[in-house]
Amino acid sequence: MAKATKSQTSKLASKDVNKTATHPIQTWEWGEFRREWGNEVLHTKHGLLTVHRTLASIRRSGPFTGHRLAMFLKGPKPTKRMLDDLKKIGKENNLIFIKLEPNTKKSNRVIKLLRKEGVARGKTLFTPTSFWIDLTKSEDELLKSFHPKTRYNIRLAEKKGVKIEEDNSSKAFDKYIDLMRRTVAHQGFYAHNERYHRLMWKILKDVGVAHLLVAKHKGKIIAAWILFRWKNFLYYPYGASDERYRNLMANNLMMWEAIKFGKRHKLTTFDLWGREPGRGFTRFKEGYGPEVIEFLGTWDLIINKKLYYLYRVADSLRWLLLRTKSRFTKPSF
């Protein structure tokens, strides 16, 4: 582990970090989760960074040995001072680069600054756009903004007896894990594994950030969503459902009840956590009349230029191999 430096906020308390955290994954608790998951965590005066080893450093061989990379996700708007401080932190911690995905809307002025400072466009982690729903509107206003088919499906779920409630019990979370496993197997997408979800839930539930909404039909849980609540925002990061009950339209009612959950808690905005045009989950979200938000995008703050470009080549080859492998193997949870 890297030697502690003055740039790291070992002196900062959780209340200091959370006071300025712009997103749930910038909170002190998220840092504790990532630490338990196995990452080194650097708390800086600008926000939280997670440190990740390269494949070569894990194997203790190759040109990247002793070098790592860091992720600074959903942090504040970059400034010249921030970039200078991060460069210093990067050198002190033997980083190849720091990946930046700020939680701020696209700004040509900021993009100009990043390019002037030699920050390169990076490979995307979060989607560059998302959907936001304005929770300050009345329920009637919101319903009127929904697609007619979405309103129909909400009424259909209610008519068929689907009930939505918050249930943060261990039993309900175990069912969420079971549904996630089913969803991954059915839809064939890659997701964080069970240990990741359980560790995240344990830490974020206890501090009131994570909440579990479940949809029940005749007493049986058929869908479950994890919501994050932070400051004035509600987030929808994870959801799973039983494909056998898709005709009950439980997810349509779940989204409507999640919106009402946010309104009850006096939140102002519901971030639907991702948007990929043409995908089924994106079309589902579009039915609720959200606003499309474009973020600043993904940028790599290069610390070691020679190793950075070597890493980009190696990473491209790695992803090519993974995509080839995915044609022959199914994702697991």
Beta strands, then each sheet from edge to edge (+ up, - down):
strand 1: 40-43
strand 2: 48-53
strand 3: 68-73
strand 4: 95-101
strand 5: 120-121
strand 6: 129-134
strand 7: 162-166
strand 8: 210-217
strand 9: 220-230
strand 10: 233-241
strand 11: 269-271
strand 12: 291-294
strand 13: 299-302
sheet 1: 1+ 2- 3+ 4+ 13- 5+
sheet 2: 7+ 8- 9+ 10- 11- 6+ 12-
end
